[in-house]
Amino acid sequence: MAEAVAFYVLSAFILGFAVLVVSAKNTVHSVLFLVLNFLFVAALYVLLGAEFVAVIQVLVYAGGIVVLYLFVVMLVNLKRPPEAHHDPHRRTRLGFGLAAAVLVELGAIAAYGAVTPTVPIAAPVGPMTGNTEQVGWLLYTSYLIPFEIASMLLLVAMIGAIVLAKREL
Amino acid sequence: MIDTLIIPLLKIAVVLNATLVGVTYMVLLERKVIAWAQSRLGPMRVGPYGVLQPVADAIKLMIKEDITPVRADKWVFTIAPIISMVPALIVYAVIPFGETANIFGHPVNLYIAKINVGLLYVVSVASVGVYGIILAGWSSNSKYPLLASLRASAQLISYEVAVTLTLVSVIMVAGTLDLVEIVKAQEAKGLWFIFVQPVAFVLVLIGGLAETNRAPFDLPEAEQELTGGFHTEYSGMRFALFFLAEYANMIVVSSVVTTLFLGGWLAPFPTILPFLTIVPGWVWFLLKSFLFLYLFIWIRATLPRYRYDQLMRLGWKVLIPLAIANLVVTGIVRVIVLTWLKP
């Protein structure tokens, strides 16, 4: 009961801040609402018993990536007027397309959830106890290949950034 | 009821008050120590030897006029000092001041929370503190605070990488992220981690100085270039919050370094000098933390400020490669110990 109340309260905050992110006039304000959104998502992870993921969510997203967003938003001139040749309908069509895609995805997840039985949360996996140990165990056993692919992607992105930033190598 | 609600609330009240009083007295200590280093007396007028100076400072700052610049972003300008103060305080939730103490015949753990991601919690909460500085500079709508806040955030992000990478090698030795368990691991080994991970100790100490914007890394507050720094437009109590947050962060860094490298609440030389364990653990913890606080002030009185490019070079070209090398060496030694030396 208490868990359900906490879930709905947190979800309401997450959705509210998400709406504020897209509706805020000032870009810096919308980045700040994004930070609050991430913090509440971290609280949701804590509710699920996934402390490690929650802390990483705060460390990587709220504390790392959004700081870089802020840098970009603060340094880029946002007061530039929209370009004259811009087609206003194009953006509307794109928005409707994306919204439809998300709706289909949500429907698919709901349908999938209705057919498959629910898994008990935070069931212990592998020979380890403790949240961090279990995440580590899964990453280096069942999910080894996705983990390696993700790290390769990050490496490629890093090299790409260096190549773009450096004029002559 | 008493164990789940009243005792934790009392602990939070005690820790918060002790921290805030400690922070105000850190200001006095800093003024005194720097004065002595420069053959001056420091504050002497308020109370004997100036011991009531923090009270006078607090009253002065509270009754000062609180100015918000006209062109400032009012909301962000107001919450920025709060954002920089709150992370510095909530870190204390996981710091173990001692193990268990009997208070009025009731066993009480001398830490507020024992969570299995304690060290990561400290790092992630500290990473949120950057927002206070960035937003203060941006919302002031003034060029010097903006420049200072960009400097500060670039500095904090750079040194955060080095410190976090270094902490990984400590975690590998301890085998846990829980700060209480890290101290217990040092007790079981019979060796403080400063002797196991000397490189990591130096790296975390330097990184900690940079993360708290202390001399010689106090570029965000370089008065000569920036007319004060990211808090130029702030006055009264809001300015004081930034000031106090800096000192609170210093106490956090000292406590974390004590916990990780100096055995937290453990008494030194338990086999050679066993009578030292009579002194309660929290006294040892406070003594060891005080050592680092004094070191910070001593460094400020001694070293000149770095130049910005020197600071960035030190962070990215010295500290981060050293942290990675330390990590690799620790990993190799650990594998050797676990596979060959253990039967």
Interface residues (C-beta under 8 A of the other chain):
Chain A: N26 V28 H29 L32 V35 E51 F52 V55 I56 V58 L59 A62 G63 G64 V67 L70 F71 M74 G130 N131 T132
Chain B: D73 W75 V76 I115 N116 V117 L120 Y121 V123 S124 V125 S127 V128 V130 Y131 I134 L135 W138 L146 L150 S153 I157 E160 L177
